[in-house]
């Protein structure tokens, strides 16, 4: 997300010149470029106009401190205004009501509403430690009810059955009664989507809202529809008292216009971002972190949170103890590391949250990312085709063994040789980690892998 906008802004903001002060003259061209970058990102025109005007007002006449260059001072202002545009801070769900807290989900057909209900159920269960019941009031699409039942089983929450012969209001009220009997904390009510906003749809969802009086009414919208997402959310907001927005399919949106337009146009906060198909691919929306991502500064806090949730601590501790005892880093350990990385969203998921390095163009790195992901899959296939003995002692892998492994993994003999060579390099690095001042030594050892002494691996 935001790749194109990040590239444009990074190039533009690098060219801010001036001496001790930011003036209208020395930021004029930069502001024009910022305006163009936002429009190309499909940010709504009124939002762009207001944003650029605010940046200009704050920047003109600003004294540049000795510790900052004019460019850095301007970036600081742009970042502050981006945060303001998207909301000052993350707005959590308001679930502090007498249980069960009811969350009503609304949205157009195809926005990923039912999938989002499953993701939100998992988020509330795992991160908020809440018991959750999910129910579908979509009587027009039996497949939606079945889909929600499957998702509920997958994430381990209670599913309340419903069918197309019932009325949406009756379904929702019956689910809430069931939740009260079972002392369940949160009820997520999925509703029917439509291809467009129409009077019947609005009347139906308004009736459900009036009957169940939800603590939260979330509008689920596809980020890839750009500024139309903001306009659709506004239309829904005029019919329903929305409390927030969930942007889905954000991982497929390289422009990011919806994220920058929704709050300004609707007055409603974005509460979550849907980052993929998996049930854990839902992130709370943090305006400050997103502003950092847009400006190529990365989002290390989200990366740390993701690591805490997905990394297998037991395996990590086991590996650390093994290395401290002087035992080698074998191919089974190497495979574990590849799998841990995959659990964190692969290389693309990691790079999205890492700062851009030395002016590296992120969109141009897309092909390199794809090639690297493909290479990692190939590595895993090769290691899986080895015997346990070969994984623990790669030195025994002779020519005939290489041919057998290549046939088993659908690769070439030279691919096996390359993997063994890469593993040996990793082994050397791991030895440095296990010694005194390990991490610093490892970073120095990795220097050759990175352009300009730091940054992303060369592939």
C-alpha positions, 0 to 999 in steps of 0.5 A: 500500500502507498508504494506510488505515493511513497516514491513520489513524495520521497523524491519530491521532499528531497528537493526542498531547498532553502537556508534558515527559513522555509519560504513560499518561494522555496516550497512552491514547486514542492507543494505543487509536486505534493499536490500532484502525488496526492491526486495521482494516489486518487485522494479526493480533490477537496481533501488535497486542496485543504491538505496542501493549504494547511501544509503551506500555512504551517511551513511558510515562515517556519524557522529551521532548527540547526539540527534539521535541514529545510527538507527535514523540517518540511517532512516533519510538517507534512507528516504532522498534517498527514496524521491530522488528516487521517485522525490524531490517533487510533480509535479503539472499538467502544465495547465498554457496555453491558455485555454483550456488546453488539457490533453491526457490520454494513457495506456493499456486496464484494467489499469483503464484509463476511471475511472481515467479520471472521478477522474481527472475531479472531482479533477480539478473541486473541488480542482483546481476550473476548468471547465472541458470537457471530451471526449472519443476517444476510437472508439473500445469500445462503452462501454468506451464512455458510461462509461465516459458519466456516470462518467461525469454526476456523477462528474458534468462536461461536456461530449462531445459525440462521436461514433465508426464511427468517427476517434479519431483525429476528435473526439479530435479536435471537443471536443477542438473546443466545449471547446473553444466556451464554455470557458472551462478551461480543456479538458480531452481526453480518448484514446483507450487501448490495451492488449499490446503495438503494432505499430497500437496503437502507430501510432494512439495515436501519430497522436492524440497527434500531432493534439491536442498538449496537455499540459499534456500527462499522462500514466495510469498504474496498480500499481499491475503489479509491475516493469512491470508497470515501463517497460510499462511506459518506452515503452510508453515514447519512443513513446510519450512525456509523462509528467507524470504517474498515478498509479492506483489500489494502494490500492490493491498493498501491495508491492509498487514496481511500485511507487519506480521504475517508476521515475527511469526507465522512468525519468517521475514523478508520478503525481497521485495515484488512491486509490480506485473505488470512484470518489474522490479516487485520490491523488496527489503523494507526494514523501516525504509523501510516503517515510514517509508511507514506513518507518511507520511514517504515512502521517498526512498531507494527512490525514488532507487534506482528512479530510478537503475535506470529513468531514461535518463541519456543522455537526461537529460544530452542535455537538460541540455546542450541547456538550457545552450546556451540551446535551448528545452525542446520538446514532444519533451522534454516527452514524454520526461519523461512517459515517464520518469515512466511508467517509474518507476511513474507518479504513483501509484508516485511518490506512494507513496514521497513524504512526505505533506504538511501532513496531505493525506489520501492515500486522498482523493488516489486520484481525483486520481492517477487523473485525473492518470494519465489526463491524462498518457496524453492528453498523450502521445497528443496529442504523438504526433499532431503532426509532428516540426516541430510538436513542435519548434516549437509556436508554428506550431500554428494552428487547422487544425493543432489540429483535425487533432491532436485528430482524430488523438489522439481529443481535443478542440481545447481539450485541444490548447490546454491542453497547449501552455499547460502546455508553455509553463509547463514551458519557463519552469521549465526556463529557470530550471533552466538558469540560475544557482541553477537548482534553487532557482529552479525550486522557487520557480517550482513553488510555485504548483503545490503546496498550502501552498507544497510537496507534490503538484501540484493536478489 
